[in-house]
Amino acid sequence: MIQSACIWNFKVVIMALMQLTIVPMGVRSISGFVAEIQDRLKACGLSFTMHDMGTIIEGEADELLSLAAQIHQMPFAHGVKRVLTQISIDDRRDKVVRLGDKQRAVKKLLGTE
């Protein structure tokens, strides 16, 4: 969800991308945890994409940080004793960024789009 704020009568769109990787330690498979996280993200209505090393989520930076904290807690609710969480946030204030923008830009340069 894109949130906007009005500052000196200018409409400002606030958008960020967060890459999130959650690793429950000491479990044989994390696919069940990944599936649960994907279900929760769908329920939130946020745009996201899963890849082999994590999930990229689009939203307002404060919203994403709060979401990361909530997702970090999910494995503990299943009895996991240790969780490794990696977060990377690209918070642009000069232009709107959306999922796939960087991929489209590279494909355009390569002539494959």
Backbone as XML, in Angstrom:
<?xml version="1.0"?>
<chain id="A" units="angstrom">
  <residue number="1" name="MET">
    <atom name="N" x="0.837" y="-1.155" z="0.000"/>
    <atom name="CA" x="0.000" y="0.000" z="0.000"/>
    <atom name="C" x="0.896" y="1.237" z="0.000"/>
  </residue>
  <residue number="2" name="ILE">
    <atom name="N" x="0.654" y="2.164" z="-0.894"/>
    <atom name="CA" x="1.422" y="3.402" z="-0.949"/>
    <atom name="C" x="0.747" y="4.419" z="-0.049"/>
  </residue>
  <residue number="3" name="GLN">
    <atom name="N" x="1.522" y="5.006" z="0.828"/>
    <atom name="CA" x="0.998" y="6.066" z="1.667"/>
    <atom name="C" x="1.552" y="7.383" z="1.146"/>
  </residue>
  <residue number="4" name="SER">
    <atom name="N" x="0.807" y="8.431" z="1.302"/>
    <atom name="CA" x="1.295" y="9.723" z="0.858"/>
    <atom name="C" x="1.118" y="10.736" z="1.982"/>
  </residue>
  <residue number="5" name="ALA">
    <atom name="N" x="1.918" y="11.765" z="1.934"/>
    <atom name="CA" x="1.842" y="12.834" z="2.916"/>
    <atom name="C" x="1.884" y="14.162" z="2.174"/>
  </residue>
  <residue number="6" name="CYS">
    <atom name="N" x="1.215" y="15.147" z="2.707"/>
    <atom name="CA" x="1.202" y="16.462" z="2.068"/>
    <atom name="C" x="2.139" y="17.375" z="2.848"/>
  </residue>
  <residue number="7" name="ILE">
    <atom name="N" x="3.179" y="17.839" z="2.180"/>
    <atom name="CA" x="4.154" y="18.734" z="2.800"/>
    <atom name="C" x="4.210" y="19.997" z="1.944"/>
  </residue>
  <residue number="8" name="TRP">
    <atom name="N" x="3.875" y="21.133" z="2.518"/>
    <atom name="CA" x="3.868" y="22.407" z="1.800"/>
    <atom name="C" x="3.093" y="22.309" z="0.479"/>
  </residue>
  <residue number="9" name="ASN">
    <atom name="N" x="1.971" y="21.608" z="0.533"/>
    <atom name="CA" x="1.068" y="21.449" z="-0.599"/>
    <atom name="C" x="1.638" y="20.611" z="-1.731"/>
  </residue>
  <residue number="10" name="PHE">
    <atom name="N" x="2.745" y="19.909" z="-1.516"/>
    <atom name="CA" x="3.278" y="18.990" z="-2.508"/>
    <atom name="C" x="2.916" y="17.573" z="-2.090"/>
  </residue>
  <residue number="11" name="LYS">
    <atom name="N" x="2.446" y="16.784" z="-3.012"/>
    <atom name="CA" x="2.109" y="15.390" z="-2.712"/>
    <atom name="C" x="3.399" y="14.574" z="-2.784"/>
  </residue>
  <residue number="12" name="VAL">
    <atom name="N" x="3.763" y="13.890" z="-1.698"/>
    <atom name="CA" x="4.974" y="13.098" z="-1.632"/>
    <atom name="C" x="4.582" y="11.637" z="-1.456"/>
  </residue>
  <residue number="13" name="VAL">
    <atom name="N" x="5.082" y="10.779" z="-2.326"/>
    <atom name="CA" x="4.815" y="9.351" z="-2.202"/>
    <atom name="C" x="5.984" y="8.716" z="-1.471"/>
  </residue>
  <residue number="14" name="ILE">
    <atom name="N" x="5.674" y="7.969" z="-0.427"/>
    <atom name="CA" x="6.704" y="7.325" z="0.384"/>
    <atom name="C" x="6.670" y="5.827" z="0.082"/>
  </residue>
  <residue number="15" name="MET">
    <atom name="N" x="7.783" y="5.297" z="-0.436"/>
    <atom name="CA" x="7.816" y="3.892" z="-0.834"/>
    <atom name="C" x="9.206" y="3.335" z="-0.584"/>
  </residue>
  <residue number="16" name="ALA">
    <atom name="N" x="9.248" y="2.087" z="-0.179"/>
    <atom name="CA" x="10.522" y="1.410" z="0.056"/>
    <atom name="C" x="10.389" y="-0.050" z="-0.362"/>
  </residue>
  <residue number="17" name="LEU">
    <atom name="N" x="11.545" y="-0.683" z="-0.549"/>
    <atom name="CA" x="11.614" y="-2.117" z="-0.793"/>
    <atom name="C" x="12.432" y="-2.737" z="0.327"/>
  </residue>
  <residue number="18" name="MET">
    <atom name="N" x="11.990" y="-3.877" z="0.832"/>
    <atom name="CA" x="12.718" y="-4.574" z="1.881"/>
    <atom name="C" x="12.963" y="-6.012" z="1.441"/>
  </residue>
  <residue number="19" name="GLN">
    <atom name="N" x="14.211" y="-6.414" z="1.502"/>
    <atom name="CA" x="14.526" y="-7.832" z="1.318"/>
    <atom name="C" x="14.632" y="-8.441" z="2.704"/>
  </residue>
  <residue number="20" name="LEU">
    <atom name="N" x="13.904" y="-9.525" z="2.902"/>
    <atom name="CA" x="13.830" y="-10.161" z="4.210"/>
    <atom name="C" x="14.162" y="-11.639" z="4.082"/>
  </residue>
  <residue number="21" name="THR">
    <atom name="N" x="15.084" y="-12.093" z="4.911"/>
    <atom name="CA" x="15.420" y="-13.513" z="4.984"/>
    <atom name="C" x="15.309" y="-13.940" z="6.437"/>
  </residue>
  <residue number="22" name="ILE">
    <atom name="N" x="14.477" y="-14.945" z="6.675"/>
    <atom name="CA" x="14.280" y="-15.491" z="8.013"/>
    <atom name="C" x="14.789" y="-16.928" z="8.001"/>
  </residue>
  <residue number="23" name="VAL">
    <atom name="N" x="15.716" y="-17.251" z="8.915"/>
    <atom name="CA" x="16.259" y="-18.608" z="8.981"/>
    <atom name="C" x="16.043" y="-19.155" z="10.393"/>
  </residue>
  <residue number="24" name="PRO">
    <atom name="N" x="15.047" y="-20.053" z="10.542"/>
    <atom name="CA" x="14.890" y="-20.725" z="11.830"/>
    <atom name="C" x="16.038" y="-21.730" z="11.997"/>
  </residue>
  <residue number="25" name="MET">
    <atom name="N" x="16.829" y="-21.568" z="13.024"/>
    <atom name="CA" x="17.998" y="-22.420" z="13.231"/>
    <atom name="C" x="17.598" y="-23.740" z="13.893"/>
  </residue>
  <residue number="26" name="GLY">
    <atom name="N" x="18.277" y="-24.807" z="13.488"/>
    <atom name="CA" x="18.068" y="-26.100" z="14.105"/>
    <atom name="C" x="16.863" y="-26.866" z="13.596"/>
  </residue>
  <residue number="27" name="VAL">
    <atom name="N" x="16.331" y="-26.479" z="12.435"/>
    <atom name="CA" x="15.214" y="-27.220" z="11.847"/>
    <atom name="C" x="15.678" y="-27.845" z="10.534"/>
  </residue>
  <residue number="28" name="ARG">
    <atom name="N" x="15.074" y="-28.974" z="10.172"/>
    <atom name="CA" x="15.482" y="-29.689" z="8.957"/>
    <atom name="C" x="15.076" y="-28.959" z="7.692"/>
  </residue>
  <residue number="29" name="SER">
    <atom name="N" x="13.902" y="-28.369" z="7.684"/>
    <atom name="CA" x="13.388" y="-27.706" z="6.497"/>
    <atom name="C" x="12.711" y="-26.405" z="6.899"/>
  </residue>
  <residue number="30" name="ILE">
    <atom name="N" x="12.922" y="-25.382" z="6.093"/>
    <atom name="CA" x="12.277" y="-24.099" z="6.389"/>
    <atom name="C" x="11.091" y="-23.828" z="5.465"/>
  </residue>
  <residue number="31" name="SER">
    <atom name="N" x="10.790" y="-24.753" z="4.547"/>
    <atom name="CA" x="9.730" y="-24.493" z="3.569"/>
    <atom name="C" x="8.376" y="-24.242" z="4.229"/>
  </residue>
  <residue number="32" name="GLY">
    <atom name="N" x="8.080" y="-24.913" z="5.322"/>
    <atom name="CA" x="6.826" y="-24.669" z="6.030"/>
    <atom name="C" x="6.748" y="-23.262" z="6.590"/>
  </residue>
  <residue number="33" name="PHE">
    <atom name="N" x="7.870" y="-22.770" z="7.113"/>
    <atom name="CA" x="7.915" y="-21.400" z="7.628"/>
    <atom name="C" x="7.757" y="-20.397" z="6.484"/>
  </residue>
  <residue number="34" name="VAL">
    <atom name="N" x="8.420" y="-20.665" z="5.364"/>
    <atom name="CA" x="8.335" y="-19.779" z="4.203"/>
    <atom name="C" x="6.893" y="-19.709" z="3.705"/>
  </residue>
  <residue number="35" name="ALA">
    <atom name="N" x="6.227" y="-20.855" z="3.628"/>
    <atom name="CA" x="4.834" y="-20.887" z="3.173"/>
    <atom name="C" x="3.939" y="-20.077" z="4.111"/>
  </residue>
  <residue number="36" name="GLU">
    <atom name="N" x="4.154" y="-20.192" z="5.407"/>
    <atom name="CA" x="3.349" y="-19.429" z="6.367"/>
    <atom name="C" x="3.589" y="-17.929" z="6.205"/>
  </residue>
  <residue number="37" name="ILE">
    <atom name="N" x="4.832" y="-17.539" z="6.008"/>
    <atom name="CA" x="5.159" y="-16.124" z="5.798"/>
    <atom name="C" x="4.485" y="-15.615" z="4.530"/>
  </residue>
  <residue number="38" name="GLN">
    <atom name="N" x="4.534" y="-16.397" z="3.459"/>
    <atom name="CA" x="3.901" y="-15.987" z="2.202"/>
    <atom name="C" x="2.396" y="-15.803" z="2.393"/>
  </residue>
  <residue number="39" name="ASP">
    <atom name="N" x="1.753" y="-16.705" z="3.134"/>
    <atom name="CA" x="0.324" y="-16.575" z="3.410"/>
    <atom name="C" x="0.020" y="-15.294" z="4.186"/>
  </residue>
  <residue number="40" name="ARG">
    <atom name="N" x="0.854" y="-14.985" z="5.172"/>
    <atom name="CA" x="0.648" y="-13.760" z="5.964"/>
    <atom name="C" x="0.816" y="-12.515" z="5.102"/>
  </residue>
  <residue number="41" name="LEU">
    <atom name="N" x="1.808" y="-12.527" z="4.206"/>
    <atom name="CA" x="2.023" y="-11.375" z="3.330"/>
    <atom name="C" x="0.842" y="-11.179" z="2.380"/>
  </residue>
  <residue number="42" name="LYS">
    <atom name="N" x="0.308" y="-12.265" z="1.856"/>
    <atom name="CA" x="-0.884" y="-12.166" z="0.995"/>
    <atom name="C" x="-2.039" y="-11.540" z="1.765"/>
  </residue>
  <residue number="43" name="ALA">
    <atom name="N" x="-2.217" y="-11.960" z="3.016"/>
    <atom name="CA" x="-3.305" y="-11.444" z="3.842"/>
    <atom name="C" x="-3.132" y="-9.950" z="4.137"/>
  </residue>
  <residue number="44" name="CYS">
    <atom name="N" x="-1.886" y="-9.475" z="4.193"/>
    <atom name="CA" x="-1.617" y="-8.057" z="4.454"/>
    <atom name="C" x="-1.935" y="-7.184" z="3.243"/>
  </residue>
  <residue number="45" name="GLY">
    <atom name="N" x="-1.958" y="-7.785" z="2.064"/>
    <atom name="CA" x="-2.236" y="-7.017" z="0.855"/>
    <atom name="C" x="-1.040" y="-6.255" z="0.305"/>
  </residue>
  <residue number="46" name="LEU">
    <atom name="N" x="0.150" y="-6.550" z="0.816"/>
    <atom name="CA" x="1.351" y="-5.888" z="0.318"/>
    <atom name="C" x="1.861" y="-6.597" z="-0.934"/>
  </residue>
  <residue number="47" name="SER">
    <atom name="N" x="2.506" y="-5.852" z="-1.818"/>
    <atom name="CA" x="3.148" y="-6.463" z="-2.981"/>
    <atom name="C" x="4.458" y="-7.083" z="-2.530"/>
  </residue>
  <residue number="48" name="PHE">
    <atom name="N" x="4.726" y="-8.317" z="-2.981"/>
    <atom name="CA" x="5.960" y="-8.994" z="-2.605"/>
    <atom name="C" x="6.301" y="-10.024" z="-3.657"/>
  </residue>
  <residue number="49" name="THR">
    <atom name="N" x="7.562" y="-10.437" z="-3.650"/>
    <atom name="CA" x="7.998" y="-11.530" z="-4.498"/>
    <atom name="C" x="9.004" y="-12.376" z="-3.729"/>
  </residue>
  <residue number="50" name="MET">
    <atom name="N" x="8.848" y="-13.675" z="-3.824"/>
    <atom name="CA" x="9.755" y="-14.604" z="-3.168"/>
    <atom name="C" x="10.834" y="-15.015" z="-4.173"/>
  </residue>
  <residue number="51" name="HIS">
    <atom name="N" x="12.056" y="-15.165" z="-3.685"/>
    <atom name="CA" x="13.133" y="-15.704" z="-4.510"/>
    <atom name="C" x="13.887" y="-16.731" z="-3.679"/>
  </residue>
  <residue number="52" name="ASP">
    <atom name="N" x="14.897" y="-17.339" z="-4.247"/>
    <atom name="CA" x="15.571" y="-18.453" z="-3.575"/>
    <atom name="C" x="16.238" y="-18.086" z="-2.248"/>
  </residue>
  <residue number="53" name="MET">
    <atom name="N" x="16.556" y="-16.829" z="-2.045"/>
    <atom name="CA" x="17.281" y="-16.432" z="-0.843"/>
    <atom name="C" x="16.467" y="-15.573" z="0.114"/>
  </residue>
  <residue number="54" name="GLY">
    <atom name="N" x="15.177" y="-15.367" z="-0.177"/>
    <atom name="CA" x="14.355" y="-14.548" z="0.700"/>
    <atom name="C" x="13.135" y="-14.012" z="-0.015"/>
  </residue>
  <residue number="55" name="THR">
    <atom name="N" x="12.616" y="-12.910" z="0.511"/>
    <atom name="CA" x="11.416" y="-12.279" z="-0.031"/>
    <atom name="C" x="11.644" y="-10.778" z="-0.088"/>
  </residue>
  <residue number="56" name="ILE">
    <atom name="N" x="11.203" y="-10.152" z="-1.182"/>
    <atom name="CA" x="11.255" y="-8.705" z="-1.311"/>
    <atom name="C" x="9.827" y="-8.190" z="-1.173"/>
  </residue>
  <residue number="57" name="ILE">
    <atom name="N" x="9.654" y="-7.194" z="-0.305"/>
    <atom name="CA" x="8.332" y="-6.660" z="0.012"/>
    <atom name="C" x="8.345" y="-5.158" z="-0.255"/>
  </residue>
  <residue number="58" name="GLU">
    <atom name="N" x="7.267" y="-4.658" z="-0.822"/>
    <atom name="CA" x="7.129" y="-3.247" z="-1.172"/>
    <atom name="C" x="6.196" y="-2.578" z="-0.169"/>
  </residue>
  <residue number="59" name="GLY">
    <atom name="N" x="6.573" y="-1.402" z="0.315"/>
    <atom name="CA" x="5.703" y="-0.680" z="1.239"/>
    <atom name="C" x="6.396" y="0.535" z="1.827"/>
  </residue>
  <residue number="60" name="GLU">
    <atom name="N" x="5.761" y="1.139" z="2.801"/>
    <atom name="CA" x="6.327" y="2.291" z="3.501"/>
    <atom name="C" x="7.344" y="1.772" z="4.514"/>
  </residue>
  <residue number="61" name="ALA">
    <atom name="N" x="8.471" y="2.469" z="4.664"/>
    <atom name="CA" x="9.594" y="1.964" z="5.462"/>
    <atom name="C" x="9.194" y="1.583" z="6.888"/>
  </residue>
  <residue number="62" name="ASP">
    <atom name="N" x="8.454" y="2.436" z="7.579"/>
    <atom name="CA" x="8.046" y="2.114" z="8.958"/>
    <atom name="C" x="7.163" y="0.879" z="8.999"/>
  </residue>
  <residue number="63" name="GLU">
    <atom name="N" x="6.268" y="0.750" z="8.014"/>
    <atom name="CA" x="5.398" y="-0.412" z="7.919"/>
    <atom name="C" x="6.218" y="-1.685" z="7.692"/>
  </residue>
  <residue number="64" name="LEU">
    <atom name="N" x="7.241" y="-1.584" z="6.843"/>
    <atom name="CA" x="8.092" y="-2.738" z="6.549"/>
    <atom name="C" x="8.899" y="-3.165" z="7.773"/>
  </residue>
  <residue number="65" name="LEU">
    <atom name="N" x="9.423" y="-2.205" z="8.516"/>
    <atom name="CA" x="10.188" y="-2.537" z="9.724"/>
    <atom name="C" x="9.306" y="-3.228" z="10.758"/>
  </residue>
  <residue number="66" name="SER">
    <atom name="N" x="8.091" y="-2.750" z="10.924"/>
    <atom name="CA" x="7.150" y="-3.384" z="11.845"/>
    <atom name="C" x="6.813" y="-4.798" z="11.377"/>
  </residue>
  <residue number="67" name="LEU">
    <atom name="N" x="6.601" y="-4.951" z="10.077"/>
    <atom name="CA" x="6.304" y="-6.261" z="9.504"/>
    <atom name="C" x="7.469" y="-7.225" z="9.718"/>
  </residue>
  <residue number="68" name="ALA">
    <atom name="N" x="8.695" y="-6.754" z="9.528"/>
    <atom name="CA" x="9.873" y="-7.600" z="9.729"/>
    <atom name="C" x="9.932" y="-8.111" z="11.172"/>
  </residue>
  <residue number="69" name="ALA">
    <atom name="N" x="9.626" y="-7.252" z="12.131"/>
    <atom name="CA" x="9.628" y="-7.665" z="13.541"/>
    <atom name="C" x="8.570" y="-8.736" z="13.794"/>
  </residue>
  <residue number="70" name="GLN">
    <atom name="N" x="7.403" y="-8.579" z="13.190"/>
    <atom name="CA" x="6.334" y="-9.567" z="13.359"/>
    <atom name="C" x="6.718" y="-10.907" z="12.727"/>
  </residue>
  <residue number="71" name="ILE">
    <atom name="N" x="7.284" y="-10.857" z="11.528"/>
    <atom name="CA" x="7.675" y="-12.088" z="10.840"/>
    <atom name="C" x="8.810" y="-12.781" z="11.588"/>
  </residue>
  <residue number="72" name="HIS">
    <atom name="N" x="9.720" y="-12.002" z="12.154"/>
    <atom name="CA" x="10.830" y="-12.561" z="12.939"/>
    <atom name="C" x="10.298" y="-13.423" z="14.099"/>
  </residue>
  <residue number="73" name="GLN">
    <atom name="N" x="9.174" y="-13.035" z="14.676"/>
    <atom name="CA" x="8.602" y="-13.751" z="15.825"/>
    <atom name="C" x="7.909" y="-15.056" z="15.440"/>
  </residue>
  <residue number="74" name="MET">
    <atom name="N" x="7.521" y="-15.216" z="14.179"/>
    <atom name="CA" x="6.713" y="-16.373" z="13.765"/>
    <atom name="C" x="7.358" y="-17.725" z="14.077"/>
  </residue>
  <residue number="75" name="PRO">
    <atom name="N" x="8.639" y="-17.961" z="13.785"/>
    <atom name="CA" x="9.223" y="-19.273" z="14.110"/>
    <atom name="C" x="9.234" y="-19.573" z="15.615"/>
  </residue>
  <residue number="76" name="PHE">
    <atom name="N" x="9.382" y="-18.546" z="16.442"/>
    <atom name="CA" x="9.377" y="-18.758" z="17.892"/>
    <atom name="C" x="8.031" y="-19.316" z="18.350"/>
  </residue>
  <residue number="77" name="ALA">
    <atom name="N" x="6.953" y="-18.929" z="17.674"/>
    <atom name="CA" x="5.622" y="-19.428" z="18.015"/>
    <atom name="C" x="5.495" y="-20.918" z="17.730"/>
  </residue>
  <residue number="78" name="HIS">
    <atom name="N" x="6.425" y="-21.455" z="16.935"/>
    <atom name="CA" x="6.432" y="-22.890" z="16.621"/>
    <atom name="C" x="7.484" y="-23.648" z="17.427"/>
  </residue>
  <residue number="79" name="GLY">
    <atom name="N" x="8.037" y="-22.992" z="18.439"/>
    <atom name="CA" x="8.981" y="-23.667" z="19.314"/>
    <atom name="C" x="10.439" y="-23.554" z="18.912"/>
  </residue>
  <residue number="80" name="VAL">
    <atom name="N" x="10.733" y="-22.833" z="17.840"/>
    <atom name="CA" x="12.124" y="-22.634" z="17.438"/>
    <atom name="C" x="12.815" y="-21.796" z="18.512"/>
  </residue>
  <residue number="81" name="LYS">
    <atom name="N" x="14.049" y="-22.146" z="18.854"/>
    <atom name="CA" x="14.769" y="-21.465" z="19.928"/>
    <atom name="C" x="15.711" y="-20.369" z="19.434"/>
  </residue>
  <residue number="82" name="ARG">
    <atom name="N" x="16.024" y="-20.385" z="18.114"/>
    <atom name="CA" x="16.956" y="-19.397" z="17.575"/>
    <atom name="C" x="16.540" y="-19.066" z="16.145"/>
  </residue>
  <residue number="83" name="VAL">
    <atom name="N" x="16.514" y="-17.767" z="15.824"/>
    <atom name="CA" x="16.125" y="-17.308" z="14.493"/>
    <atom name="C" x="17.127" y="-16.267" z="14.010"/>
  </residue>
  <residue number="84" name="LEU">
    <atom name="N" x="17.615" y="-16.446" z="12.795"/>
    <atom name="CA" x="18.496" y="-15.488" z="12.143"/>
    <atom name="C" x="17.659" y="-14.703" z="11.140"/>
  </residue>
  <residue number="85" name="THR">
    <atom name="N" x="17.635" y="-13.387" z="11.286"/>
    <atom name="CA" x="16.860" y="-12.523" z="10.393"/>
    <atom name="C" x="17.795" y="-11.520" z="9.735"/>
  </residue>
  <residue number="86" name="GLN">
    <atom name="N" x="17.714" y="-11.446" z="8.412"/>
    <atom name="CA" x="18.499" y="-10.474" z="7.647"/>
    <atom name="C" x="17.533" y="-9.537" z="6.937"/>
  </residue>
  <residue number="87" name="ILE">
    <atom name="N" x="17.768" y="-8.238" z="7.107"/>
    <atom name="CA" x="16.898" y="-7.219" z="6.521"/>
    <atom name="C" x="17.752" y="-6.236" z="5.730"/>
  </residue>
  <residue number="88" name="SER">
    <atom name="N" x="17.301" y="-5.936" z="4.529"/>
    <atom name="CA" x="17.924" y="-4.907" z="3.707"/>
    <atom name="C" x="16.811" y="-4.021" z="3.171"/>
  </residue>
  <residue number="89" name="ILE">
    <atom name="N" x="16.908" y="-2.696" z="3.390"/>
    <atom name="CA" x="15.852" y="-1.779" z="2.967"/>
    <atom name="C" x="16.409" y="-0.742" z="2.011"/>
  </residue>
  <residue number="90" name="ASP">
    <atom name="N" x="15.730" y="-0.586" z="0.882"/>
    <atom name="CA" x="16.017" y="0.477" z="-0.088"/>
    <atom name="C" x="14.890" y="1.489" z="0.051"/>
  </residue>
  <residue number="91" name="ASP">
    <atom name="N" x="15.166" y="2.588" z="0.746"/>
    <atom name="CA" x="14.160" y="3.605" z="1.057"/>
    <atom name="C" x="14.430" y="4.845" z="0.213"/>
  </residue>
  <residue number="92" name="ARG">
    <atom name="N" x="13.733" y="4.977" z="-0.908"/>
    <atom name="CA" x="13.923" y="6.114" z="-1.815"/>
    <atom name="C" x="12.972" y="7.236" z="-1.432"/>
  </residue>
  <residue number="93" name="ARG">
    <atom name="N" x="13.484" y="8.454" z="-1.383"/>
    <atom name="CA" x="12.637" y="9.623" z="-1.119"/>
    <atom name="C" x="12.585" y="10.546" z="-2.333"/>
  </residue>
  <residue number="94" name="ASP">
    <atom name="N" x="13.377" y="10.204" z="-3.368"/>
    <atom name="CA" x="13.434" y="11.068" z="-4.542"/>
    <atom name="C" x="12.538" y="10.601" z="-5.681"/>
  </residue>
  <residue number="95" name="LYS">
    <atom name="N" x="12.092" y="9.324" z="-5.635"/>
    <atom name="CA" x="11.188" y="8.821" z="-6.667"/>
    <atom name="C" x="10.512" y="7.553" z="-6.165"/>
  </residue>
  <residue number="96" name="VAL">
    <atom name="N" x="9.429" y="7.202" z="-6.830"/>
    <atom name="CA" x="8.701" y="5.995" z="-6.471"/>
    <atom name="C" x="9.452" y="4.784" z="-7.004"/>
  </residue>
  <residue number="97" name="VAL">
    <atom name="N" x="9.659" y="3.796" z="-6.159"/>
    <atom name="CA" x="10.265" y="2.536" z="-6.584"/>
    <atom name="C" x="9.239" y="1.432" z="-6.404"/>
  </residue>
  <residue number="98" name="ARG">
    <atom name="N" x="9.227" y="0.510" z="-7.349"/>
    <atom name="CA" x="8.284" y="-0.600" z="-7.305"/>
    <atom name="C" x="9.045" y="-1.894" z="-7.539"/>
  </residue>
  <residue number="99" name="LEU">
    <atom name="N" x="8.448" y="-2.983" z="-7.103"/>
    <atom name="CA" x="9.030" y="-4.295" z="-7.375"/>
    <atom name="C" x="9.216" y="-4.465" z="-8.872"/>
  </residue>
  <residue number="100" name="GLY">
    <atom name="N" x="10.374" y="-4.937" z="-9.271"/>
    <atom name="CA" x="10.648" y="-5.221" z="-10.677"/>
    <atom name="C" x="11.254" y="-4.073" z="-11.450"/>
  </residue>
  <residue number="101" name="ASP">
    <atom name="N" x="11.287" y="-2.856" z="-10.888"/>
    <atom name="CA" x="11.842" y="-1.704" z="-11.610"/>
    <atom name="C" x="13.292" y="-1.936" z="-12.028"/>
  </residue>
  <residue number="102" name="LYS">
    <atom name="N" x="14.105" y="-2.432" z="-11.113"/>
    <atom name="CA" x="15.530" y="-2.627" z="-11.415"/>
    <atom name="C" x="15.713" y="-3.725" z="-12.458"/>
  </residue>
  <residue number="103" name="GLN">
    <atom name="N" x="14.919" y="-4.784" z="-12.367"/>
    <atom name="CA" x="15.000" y="-5.867" z="-13.356"/>
    <atom name="C" x="14.614" y="-5.358" z="-14.740"/>
  </residue>
  <residue number="104" name="ARG">
    <atom name="N" x="13.546" y="-4.559" z="-14.814"/>
    <atom name="CA" x="13.122" y="-4.000" z="-16.106"/>
    <atom name="C" x="14.195" y="-3.089" z="-16.689"/>
  </residue>
  <residue number="105" name="ALA">
    <atom name="N" x="14.856" y="-2.287" z="-15.838"/>
    <atom name="CA" x="15.899" y="-1.387" z="-16.321"/>
    <atom name="C" x="17.065" y="-2.162" z="-16.919"/>
  </residue>
  <residue number="106" name="VAL">
    <atom name="N" x="17.466" y="-3.244" z="-16.279"/>
    <atom name="CA" x="18.575" y="-4.060" z="-16.793"/>
    <atom name="C" x="18.168" y="-4.762" z="-18.081"/>
  </residue>
  <residue number="107" name="LYS">
    <atom name="N" x="16.956" y="-5.311" z="-18.111"/>
    <atom name="CA" x="16.478" y="-5.987" z="-19.329"/>
    <atom name="C" x="16.406" y="-5.018" z="-20.501"/>
  </residue>
  <residue number="108" name="LYS">
    <atom name="N" x="16.030" y="-3.776" z="-20.219"/>
    <atom name="CA" x="15.977" y="-2.748" z="-21.268"/>
    <atom name="C" x="17.372" y="-2.495" z="-21.830"/>
  </residue>
  <residue number="109" name="LEU">
    <atom name="N" x="18.363" y="-2.401" z="-20.935"/>
    <atom name="CA" x="19.748" y="-2.193" z="-21.365"/>
    <atom name="C" x="20.266" y="-3.383" z="-22.185"/>
  </residue>
  <residue number="110" name="LEU">
    <atom name="N" x="19.824" y="-4.576" z="-21.821"/>
    <atom name="CA" x="20.239" y="-5.776" z="-22.530"/>
    <atom name="C" x="19.448" y="-6.024" z="-23.810"/>
  </residue>
  <residue number="111" name="GLY">
    <atom name="N" x="18.367" y="-5.247" z="-23.978"/>
    <atom name="CA" x="17.519" y="-5.430" z="-25.150"/>
    <atom name="C" x="16.657" y="-6.665" z="-25.072"/>
  </residue>
  <residue number="112" name="THR">
    <atom name="N" x="16.378" y="-7.137" z="-23.853"/>
    <atom name="CA" x="15.583" y="-8.358" z="-23.715"/>
    <atom name="C" x="14.172" y="-8.070" z="-23.233"/>
  </residue>
  <residue number="113" name="GLU">
    <atom name="N" x="13.813" y="-6.794" z="-23.115"/>
    <atom name="CA" x="12.451" y="-6.456" z="-22.676"/>
    <atom name="C" x="11.613" y="-6.047" z="-23.845"/>
  </residue>
</chain>
